[in-house]
Amino acid sequence: MRTHTLGLILSATLTLLATHDAPADTLPSTTVIDGIVETGLNRFLGEPIVDWGGELGTFGANFLGEYDPSSDLPLPLTAATPGYALLATNIDREFQEMMFGQPPETLDTSGENLPLREAFLQAGPSVFERAQVSGHADAQPYTLSRSEPNTQISLDDWTAGEGRMRIRCRADGTASLRVRFENLVPNGVYTLWHFYVGEAGPGVLPAGGVPNLFVPDADGDGRFVRELSYCPTGEDSPTLAYLLAYHVDGAAYGGFPDAPLEHLYGGVVTVEQLIFPVNVASVLP
C-alpha cells in the first residue's frame, strides 16, 4: 500500500518557450503536481499530510474509518490498518463542532459506520428521504440502484487512486487547469475544490466554478479541465491546495462539498481522496 509521502512525485515549474527572444515575464509557466492520497481533509491514516503554514498549521479532519460490524462507530484508520480493510463513513466530531458549531450530541449519526457502497443516498423528492440501495445488477428492474461495478471499497482500492495536475499560468494572470486521474472509484461522482485562505479564514470554492463535477469511467480513469481567472501559483496567491472529493451518496451540492447544517456531513456524503498542494509551508514526512 502506498504511503502519503510517495504521493508527491513531482512539483516543478517548467518554462514553456514560445519564441527564443520573448521577454521572460511574458512567457507562460506550467506547474506539475502529483496528488497525495487522503483519508479525510489533510489526513492520511489519522496523520496530517501538509503543514498549511501560519495559524492553520496541520488543520484537517478524519473522514474515513474501518467498518466495524460489531459497533455503531468505525475503527480509526492507522498505519496498522490492513489494506483489505473495508472503508466506512466516519464523522469527525471535533471538526463538526469547530467549523459548524455542532456539538457531538446534536449530530445525526445514522449514516456513520456504513461501508461506502452501502451509504445512504437521496431516494425521493426531499434530501431527507434517504435509503440504502443495491447495485444495478442486483436491483429489481425500474427501481433505484447504484451503478456497476458496485463492489465494496477497501483501503487498498482507495489508496490506488492517482492524479497529476498541470497548472499553466499566463502573463495576463489567468491560467488553465488540467488533471488526469487513474484508479478512482469506477463510475463514482467526484468534484474538485479550490482550498484557499481569505480574510475570513480558510474556505473552499468549486475549481473553475460550478459545475466542478466529473465521473471517471469503469476503470476509474478520468480528466478534469477548466480555465481559471487567476493564477494559483502566482506571487501572494491565497491558494493552498486543490482537493478531490468523492461523493459517497452519488450527489453533488453545488457551491459546497456537502451540507453539514442539514446533517449531510463530510465523511458521510463526501470524502477527500487526493490533495494537490500548491502553496503550503511543507509536505510532512
Summary of the structure (lengths in Angstrom):
residues: 285
radius of gyration: 19.3
end to end distance: 16.1
largest distance: 68.8
contacts: 896
relative contact order: 0.19
helix: 11%
strand: 36%
